[in-house]
């Protein structure tokens, strides 16, 4: 993954079959799909892989219990199947997780049990386990830390959990393993037509050096999530906006608030959403919200009303009431939702993906969610073949192992999420040099991130190669200077780069802290 070598390939005017714009879940899925079907494929990401929405999920692979309640049976069925496939294809990152819904009346217990039996049935042979009705006593055993007052029963069901940003990094590596190229910090600045009136030229800027390149391609896929309208406007400045953005916020608490192995699902909150409290990397992630926003940003910031809502709702269910002082990290992500024809609340807009094609041949994919990233990739390459009238090829990704999946380690191993790459990390110098004992981060991980995972900045390492910023923002701030120093030595950067990196990371990390 030598960046200089890859940039030479871009600079020598060779033509690509497929260029995918966007390095989040959707773009990575599309680029892997194209690469494995034999297309010469290039992915371009303006920032880092999964920098925006795709690193800020609730870390769940789910069919969508609430989509079932909304009557979106097709989406639940598709997502349940894709959830099962991902648990097989990324064994090192995805796992079966038990959730418990507390019921505060006899009727609630019956209602949720019946609904979840339907949910199990829809997953078919890819079901992760049967839903069961729990007594009050069993519910408390499964969810230590839950408030007992008024509790009548509980319902246990199964869904998947995963590490979103780590999956993005491994998908990028899988693209390389299969012969494609994926580059971060490459911002598309313009699209131009070829002689036949179809888009075929892309101007892209390397944001690290400022150098521009012109890329020749037969097909272009716009998979930029909340930024799809920016690319659409390069094609047609008069186009109406196609995306509405909804902000989702998560808070991270100490594991002591919910010390068991199971997740809590609150099925009905005051804003009509569900709320989860989920064990993750020895912390508890609580979220999410659903608030429409007008401003699209790579680094959205949680609003006070969202923070207050999560703390208040969690406090109604947890024995130990969380306060602002208990929050280890807070983050906000923007969901890209396909704009409906008529006005709807964002929580009611379908999470189905939508593909549109412009007169100039630009194929754009909107909406969707992490769980269905593979199916979205399959669908968008199918559509591209149809638009370009290329011979039909078959998808091979249903049972394609993601990079690292060959080995599943015990989760007690702090490097378990590297899977089969863990041995490589442990063989690097600095495998025993601890950077953060509370988060289990060692120097070798920083070197591995730079050498094999395309990490360019301190933020890349502390936010998305390790998950320090998302787990404990204060600890991430503490270790940032040491990480910058290791990276500078590894890449030959000077002291000024080091200081700038630390300053930039501090600025970002402050938005993950509750002052």
Phi, psi and omega per residue, in radians:
X1 nan 0.819 3.140
X2 -1.328 1.990 -3.047
X3 -1.061 -0.696 -3.113
X4 -1.073 -0.739 3.115
X5 -1.121 -0.728 -3.134
X6 -1.153 -0.694 -3.138
X7 -1.157 -0.549 3.079
X8 -1.081 -0.713 3.138
X9 -1.087 -0.628 3.138
X10 -1.275 -0.629 -3.065
X11 -1.390 -0.106 -3.043
X12 -1.743 0.330 3.016
X13 1.170 0.275 3.092
X14 -1.269 2.700 -3.089
X15 -1.696 2.420 3.101
X16 -1.743 2.660 3.018
X17 -1.325 -0.832 -3.064
X18 -2.344 2.253 2.947
X19 -2.009 2.165 3.099
X20 -1.803 2.211 3.087
X21 -1.745 2.086 3.133
X22 2.079 2.164 -3.077
X23 -1.978 0.593 2.996
X24 -1.665 -2.836 -3.091
X25 -0.957 -0.813 -3.056
X26 -1.176 -0.824 -3.124
X27 -1.133 -0.740 3.124
X28 -1.120 -0.720 3.097
X29 -1.081 -0.739 -3.133
X30 -1.179 -0.746 -3.112
X31 -1.180 -0.667 3.103
X32 -1.168 -0.696 3.111
X33 -1.064 -0.812 -3.123
X34 -1.129 -0.785 -3.116
X35 -1.053 -0.796 -3.069
X36 -1.310 -0.198 3.032
X37 -1.620 0.078 3.052
X38 1.675 0.115 3.124
X39 -1.474 2.481 3.058
X40 -1.299 1.917 -2.877
X41 -2.124 2.432 3.074
X42 -2.276 2.266 3.038
X43 -1.914 2.363 3.133
X44 -2.116 2.190 3.127
X45 -2.127 2.268 -3.051
X46 -1.210 -0.468 -3.128
X47 -2.172 -2.156 3.059
X48 -1.875 2.760 3.101
X49 -0.993 2.283 3.113
X50 1.077 0.373 -3.121
X51 -1.082 -0.638 -3.048
X52 -1.606 -2.147 -3.035
X53 -0.953 -0.666 -2.926
X54 -1.289 -0.059 3.019
X55 -1.910 0.092 -2.976
X56 -2.141 0.526 3.137
X57 -1.442 3.098 3.094
X58 -1.428 0.078 3.115
X59 1.176 0.511 -3.125
X60 -2.017 2.419 2.968
X61 -1.815 1.798 -3.003
X62 -2.426 2.594 3.063
X63 -1.180 -0.450 3.101
X64 1.708 1.409 3.130
X65 -0.976 -0.718 -3.081
X66 -1.290 -0.409 3.064
X67 -1.199 -0.539 3.070
X68 -1.126 -0.747 3.122
X69 -1.094 -0.538 3.121
X70 -1.439 -0.084 3.104
X71 1.520 0.187 -3.126
X72 -1.520 1.242 -3.027
X73 -1.100 -0.718 -3.092
X74 -1.074 -0.746 -3.137
X75 -1.155 -0.718 3.134
X76 -1.086 -0.771 3.141
X77 -1.088 -0.857 -3.132
X78 -1.067 -0.804 -3.100
X79 -1.157 -0.624 3.123
X80 -1.127 -0.704 3.110
X81 -1.154 -0.817 -3.115
X82 -1.136 -0.635 3.072
X83 -1.009 -0.818 -3.137
X84 -1.090 -0.707 3.139
X85 -1.146 -0.715 -3.096
X86 -1.200 -0.597 3.070
X87 -1.114 -0.494 3.078
X88 -1.435 -0.607 -3.004
X89 -1.553 -0.322 3.127
X90 -2.326 1.098 -3.042
X91 -1.032 -0.540 -3.076
X92 -1.341 -0.292 -3.059
X93 -2.027 -0.368 -3.040
X94 -2.022 2.538 -3.135
X95 -2.619 2.820 3.065
X96 -1.369 2.267 3.136
X97 -2.233 2.371 3.102
X98 -1.565 2.356 3.113
X99 -2.022 2.549 3.074
X100 -2.160 2.229 3.018
X101 -1.736 2.060 3.080
X102 -1.339 2.387 3.120
X103 -1.976 2.347 -3.068
X104 -1.913 0.252 2.991
X105 -2.735 2.803 3.118
X106 -1.029 -0.724 -3.084
X107 -1.146 -0.738 3.099
X108 -1.000 -0.748 -3.134
X109 -1.041 -0.789 3.131
X110 -1.147 -0.812 -3.079
X111 -1.005 -0.871 -3.094
X112 -1.257 -0.581 3.107
X113 -1.095 -0.810 3.134
X114 -1.085 -0.821 -3.139
X115 -1.027 -0.722 -3.106
X116 -1.321 -0.447 3.022
X117 -1.137 -0.656 3.067
X118 -1.128 -0.734 3.119
X119 -1.023 -0.788 3.093
X120 -1.045 -0.831 -3.083
X121 -1.046 -0.664 -3.102
X122 -1.184 -0.464 3.126
X123 -1.333 -0.300 3.097
X124 1.039 -2.394 -3.085
X125 -1.243 -0.201 3.082
X126 -1.618 0.208 3.060
X127 -1.056 2.531 -3.112
X128 -1.647 -0.016 3.137
X129 2.608 2.782 -3.097
X130 -1.372 2.494 2.984
X131 -1.319 2.490 3.117
X132 -2.389 2.572 3.072
X133 -1.422 2.347 -3.115
X134 -1.998 2.528 3.008
X135 -1.235 2.944 3.093
X136 -0.994 -0.793 -3.111
X137 -1.092 -0.809 -3.138
X138 -1.106 -0.638 3.124
X139 -1.062 -0.762 3.136
X140 -1.182 -0.574 3.083
X141 -1.174 -0.685 -3.123
X142 -1.315 -0.513 -3.096
X143 -2.202 1.168 3.049
X144 -1.077 2.374 -3.069
X145 1.850 -0.189 3.088
X146 -1.392 2.524 3.037
X147 -1.188 2.357 -3.066
X148 -1.613 -0.355 -3.065
X149 -0.981 2.154 3.042
X150 1.364 -0.021 -3.096
X151 -1.212 2.286 3.138
X152 -1.803 -0.709 -3.057
X153 -2.920 -2.973 3.067
X154 -2.648 2.825 3.078
X155 -2.232 2.182 3.122
X156 -1.757 2.317 3.054
X157 -2.446 2.984 -3.054
X158 -2.053 2.448 2.992
X159 -2.523 -3.076 -3.114
X160 -1.845 2.676 3.023
X161 -2.230 2.585 3.138
X162 -2.659 3.082 3.091
X163 -1.942 1.853 -2.967
X164 -1.078 -0.910 -3.084
X165 -1.185 -0.629 3.093
X166 -1.150 -0.645 3.072
X167 -1.107 -0.703 3.117
X168 -1.055 -0.790 3.133
X169 -1.081 -0.777 3.141
X170 -1.183 -0.576 3.062
X171 -1.153 -0.712 3.073
X172 -1.017 -0.760 3.132
X173 -1.164 -0.609 3.118
X174 -1.142 -0.659 3.083
X175 -1.011 -0.783 3.094
X176 -1.147 -0.754 3.130
X177 -0.966 -0.573 -3.062
X178 -1.684 0.085 3.021
X179 1.795 0.052 3.102
X180 -1.610 3.138 3.084
X181 -2.274 2.359 3.062
X182 -2.320 2.205 -3.090
X183 -2.183 2.297 3.005
X184 -1.630 2.954 -3.123
X185 1.007 0.683 3.076
X186 -2.216 1.833 -3.024
X187 -1.712 2.150 3.072
X188 -1.268 2.222 -3.092
X189 -1.948 -0.376 3.062
X190 -2.814 2.726 3.063
X191 -2.110 2.400 3.131
X192 -2.317 2.672 -3.132
X193 -1.469 2.698 2.983
X194 -1.595 -2.968 -3.080
X195 -1.058 -0.469 -3.067
X196 -1.584 0.212 3.126
X197 1.420 0.079 3.103
X198 -1.818 2.618 3.114
X199 -1.155 2.319 -3.130
X200 -2.610 -0.059 -3.130
X201 -2.222 2.290 3.126
X202 -2.157 2.211 3.010
X203 -1.656 2.241 -3.072
X204 -2.331 2.462 -3.108
X205 -1.963 2.280 2.995
X206 -1.319 1.890 -3.004
X207 -1.237 -0.211 3.098
X208 -1.451 -0.609 -3.085
X209 -1.911 -0.311 -3.082
X210 1.453 -0.031 -3.111
X211 -1.322 2.441 3.112
X212 -1.788 2.597 3.099
X213 -2.289 2.616 2.996
X214 -1.928 2.137 -3.075
X215 -1.860 2.273 3.110
X216 -1.713 2.306 -3.122
X217 -2.608 2.708 3.078
X218 -1.500 -0.576 -3.093
X219 -2.417 2.491 3.141
X220 -2.196 2.298 3.051
X221 -2.012 2.192 3.088
X222 -1.667 1.831 -3.104
X223 -2.222 0.878 -2.970
X224 -1.713 0.278 3.028
X225 1.075 -2.181 -3.101
X226 -1.185 -0.168 -3.138
X227 -1.765 0.198 -3.068
X228 -1.038 -0.590 -3.115
X229 -1.142 -0.550 3.107
X230 -1.082 -0.719 3.138
X231 -1.285 -0.705 3.100
X232 -1.032 -0.660 -3.138
X233 -1.226 -0.449 3.049
X234 -1.161 -0.551 3.130
X235 -1.405 -0.757 -3.093
X236 -2.546 1.729 -3.076
X237 -1.077 -0.255 -3.096
X238 -1.651 -0.026 -3.022
X239 -1.161 2.525 3.069
X240 -1.349 2.608 -3.106
X241 -1.102 2.437 -3.056
X242 -1.894 -0.165 -3.032
X243 -2.069 2.434 2.844
X244 -2.013 2.507 -3.105
X245 -1.895 2.431 3.090
X246 -2.152 2.330 -3.102
X247 -1.647 2.321 3.062
X248 -2.085 2.303 -3.085
X249 -2.039 2.535 3.071
X250 -2.277 2.526 3.023
X251 -1.995 2.567 3.100
X252 -2.001 2.253 -3.130
X253 -2.100 2.870 3.046
X254 -1.117 2.630 -3.096
X255 -1.064 -0.394 -3.080
X256 -1.086 -0.343 3.131
X257 -1.244 -0.474 3.113
X258 -2.590 1.368 -2.914
X259 -1.324 -0.097 -3.131
X260 -1.355 -3.008 -3.119
X261 -1.684 -0.043 -3.046
X262 -1.870 2.775 3.127
X263 -1.682 2.675 3.064
X264 -1.775 2.306 3.035
X265 -2.091 2.096 3.102
X266 -1.702 1.936 -2.922
X267 -1.344 -0.306 -3.075
X268 -2.593 1.950 3.111
X269 -1.834 3.084 -3.095
X270 -1.132 -0.367 3.121
X271 -1.743 0.172 3.055
X272 1.472 0.020 3.100
X273 -1.665 3.067 2.926
X274 -1.679 2.732 3.076
X275 -2.224 2.402 3.138
X276 -1.993 2.556 2.894
X277 -2.185 1.946 -2.882
X278 -2.176 2.242 3.037
X279 -1.171 2.330 -3.108
X280 -2.723 2.133 -3.132
X281 0.804 0.834 3.100
X282 1.098 0.412 3.009
X283 -2.267 -3.134 3.049
X284 -2.111 2.167 3.071
X285 -1.709 2.195 -3.125
X286 -2.077 2.194 3.124
X287 3.090 3.034 0.339
X288 -2.431 3.141 3.092
X289 -1.877 3.078 3.140
X290 -2.611 1.504 -3.095
X291 -2.103 2.192 3.099
X292 -1.114 2.413 3.098
X293 -2.269 2.638 -3.142
X294 -1.665 -0.532 -3.063
X295 -1.636 2.213 3.118
X296 -1.677 2.210 -3.083
X297 -2.478 2.632 3.046
X298 -1.244 -0.471 -3.108
X299 -2.228 1.222 3.111
X300 -1.154 2.714 -3.081
X301 -2.077 2.430 3.136
X302 -1.086 2.414 3.087
X303 -1.529 2.637 -3.126
X304 -0.988 -0.673 -3.107
X305 -1.159 -0.534 3.119
X306 -1.252 -0.751 3.117
X307 -1.078 -0.812 -3.142
X308 -1.071 -0.717 -3.139
X309 -1.085 -0.804 -3.113
X310 -1.147 -0.799 3.134
X311 -1.077 -0.751 -3.121
X312 -1.148 -0.794 -3.128
X313 -1.142 -0.784 3.119
X314 -1.062 -0.673 -3.132
X315 -1.120 -0.419 3.116
X316 -1.299 -0.331 -3.045
X317 -2.011 -0.423 -3.091
X318 -1.661 2.441 -3.141
X319 -1.053 -0.747 3.131
X320 -1.682 1.960 -3.066
X321 -1.285 2.100 3.137
X322 -1.303 2.509 3.086
X323 -2.099 3.021 3.105
X324 -0.966 -0.653 -3.097
X325 -1.143 -0.360 -3.117
X326 -1.482 -0.192 -3.029
X327 -1.362 2.081 -3.133
X328 -1.427 -0.562 -3.136
X329 -2.811 2.579 3.064
X330 -2.345 2.342 3.103
X331 -2.438 2.710 3.137
X332 -2.163 2.450 3.062
X333 -2.285 2.690 3.141
X334 -1.872 2.217 3.075
X335 -1.544 2.269 3.058
X336 -1.526 1.965 -3.122
X337 -1.964 2.342 3.104
X338 -1.093 2.182 -3.062
X339 -1.084 2.181 -3.130
X340 -1.335 2.804 3.118
X341 -1.133 -0.727 3.096
X342 -1.945 2.795 -3.089
X343 -1.155 2.285 3.077
X344 -2.435 2.730 3.018
X345 -1.174 2.506 -3.057
X346 -1.042 -0.571 -3.113
X347 -1.245 -0.236 -3.137
X348 -1.744 -0.131 3.135
X349 -1.308 2.346 -3.087
X350 -1.036 2.461 3.069
X351 -1.533 0.122 3.046
X352 -1.084 2.608 3.063
X353 -1.533 2.802 -3.081
X354 -2.425 2.375 3.137
X355 -2.004 2.309 3.086
X356 -2.257 2.667 -3.098
X357 -2.223 2.277 3.122
X358 -1.526 2.925 -3.139
X359 -1.081 -0.402 -3.115
X360 -1.626 0.139 3.065
X361 1.549 0.085 3.090
X362 -1.274 2.156 3.128
X363 -1.762 2.117 -3.086
X364 -2.047 2.344 3.068
X365 -2.014 2.244 -3.058
X366 -2.075 2.729 3.006
X367 1.268 -2.648 3.131
X368 1.472 -3.105 3.138
X369 -2.675 2.895 -3.047
X370 -0.925 -0.764 -3.035
X371 -0.957 -0.619 -3.061
X372 -1.792 0.358 -3.062
X373 -0.996 -0.682 -3.088
X374 -1.164 -0.773 -3.141
X375 -1.141 -0.639 3.085
X376 -1.083 -0.732 3.095
X377 -1.084 -0.767 3.129
X378 -1.073 -0.815 -3.096
X379 -1.129 -0.689 -3.066
X380 -1.292 -0.564 3.070
X381 -1.277 -0.638 3.017
X382 -0.983 -0.784 -3.116
X383 -1.184 -0.708 3.123
X384 -1.052 -0.753 3.118
X385 -1.049 -0.700 -3.132
X386 -1.166 -0.793 -3.120
X387 -1.082 -0.760 -3.092
X388 -1.493 -0.081 -3.106
X389 0.990 0.711 3.055
X390 -1.473 2.778 3.042
X391 -1.030 2.474 -3.120
X392 -1.246 2.286 3.055
X393 -2.010 2.808 -3.102
X394 -1.737 2.480 3.068
X395 -1.234 2.462 3.085
X396 -2.130 0.227 -3.007
X397 -1.536 -0.193 -3.081
X398 -0.975 -0.648 -3.110
X399 -2.152 0.528 -3.137
X400 -1.555 2.115 3.136
X401 -1.203 2.368 3.076
X402 -1.376 2.576 3.130
X403 -0.849 2.229 3.128
X404 1.702 -0.228 -3.001
X405 -1.321 -0.188 -3.047
X406 -1.087 -0.370 -3.122
X407 -2.377 2.271 3.058
X408 -1.862 2.061 -3.110
X409 -1.629 2.833 3.042
X410 -1.114 2.341 -3.100
X411 -1.163 -0.155 3.044
X412 -1.294 -0.360 3.063
X413 -1.309 2.096 -3.093
X414 -1.051 -0.301 3.130
X415 -1.795 0.340 -3.036
X416 -1.004 -0.591 -3.043
X417 -1.305 -0.040 3.002
X418 -1.463 -0.243 -3.140
X419 0.985 -2.228 -3.090
X420 -1.231 -0.171 3.057
X421 -1.475 -0.182 -3.056
X422 -1.008 -0.689 -3.141
X423 -1.076 -0.689 3.107
X424 -1.104 -0.710 3.110
X425 -1.111 -0.781 -3.084
X426 -1.168 -0.391 3.137
X427 -1.478 -0.136 3.141
X428 -1.378 2.694 3.027
X429 -1.078 2.493 3.122
X430 1.595 0.173 3.131
X431 -1.143 -0.412 3.132
X432 -1.811 0.011 -3.128
X433 -1.548 1.811 -3.051
X434 -1.357 2.225 3.054
X435 -1.634 -0.780 3.096
X436 -2.412 1.970 3.137
X437 -1.277 -0.605 -3.106
X438 -1.198 -0.523 -3.140
X439 -1.842 -0.016 3.068
X440 1.169 0.679 -3.121
X441 -1.842 2.313 3.125
X442 -2.093 2.839 -3.105
X443 -0.978 -0.663 -3.098
X444 -1.016 -0.540 3.137
X445 -1.164 -0.613 3.107
X446 -1.166 -0.778 3.116
X447 -1.093 -0.740 3.132
X448 -1.088 -0.720 -3.130
X449 -1.082 -0.723 -3.133
X450 -1.261 -0.750 -3.025
X451 -1.377 -0.586 -2.992
X452 -2.221 -0.139 -3.046
X453 -2.133 0.254 3.053
X454 1.011 0.584 3.057
X455 -1.395 2.225 -3.102
X456 -1.947 -0.413 -3.041
X457 -2.241 2.900 3.058
X458 -1.057 -0.678 3.103
X459 -1.065 -0.745 3.114
X460 -0.946 -0.761 -3.092
X461 -1.272 -0.833 -3.002
X462 -1.464 -0.313 3.116
X463 -1.738 -0.771 -2.936
X464 -2.088 -0.374 3.059
X465 -1.551 -0.791 2.830
X466 -1.846 3.012 -3.098
X467 -1.978 0.494 -3.015
X468 -0.934 -0.846 -3.071
X469 -1.094 -0.605 -3.107
X470 -1.408 -0.325 -3.076
X471 -1.740 -0.650 -3.094
X472 -2.779 1.608 -3.016
X473 -1.092 -0.609 -3.137
X474 -1.157 -0.740 3.104
X475 -1.152 -0.672 3.100
X476 -1.074 -0.721 3.091
X477 -1.080 -0.713 -3.105
X478 -1.093 -0.716 -3.029
X479 -1.554 -0.149 -3.051
X480 -0.961 -0.799 -3.141
X481 -1.044 -0.688 3.119
X482 -1.131 -0.709 3.113
X483 -1.125 -0.745 3.126
X484 -1.063 -0.700 -3.129
X485 -1.143 -0.759 3.110
X486 -1.089 -0.776 -3.120
X487 -1.136 -0.713 -3.132
X488 -1.102 -0.750 3.129
X489 -1.139 -0.719 -3.110
X490 -1.166 -0.648 -3.023
X491 -1.819 0.003 3.118
X492 1.299 0.438 3.127
X493 -1.466 2.737 -3.090
X494 -1.586 3.134 -3.094
X495 -1.108 -0.595 3.140
X496 -1.103 -0.753 3.091
X497 -1.033 -0.796 -3.123
X498 -0.996 -0.866 -3.102
X499 -1.144 -0.676 3.123
X500 -1.137 -0.695 3.105
X501 -1.078 -0.788 -3.134
X502 -1.142 -0.750 3.136
X503 -1.074 -0.795 -3.122
X504 -1.116 -0.734 -3.135
X505 -1.161 -0.704 3.135
X506 -1.049 -0.726 3.138
X507 -1.035 -0.798 3.136
X508 -1.191 -0.819 -3.036
X509 -1.075 -0.508 3.126
X510 -1.076 -0.520 3.136
X511 -1.330 -0.186 3.072
X512 -1.639 -0.072 -3.140
X513 -1.855 2.502 3.004
X514 -1.577 2.022 -3.080
X515 -1.267 nan nan
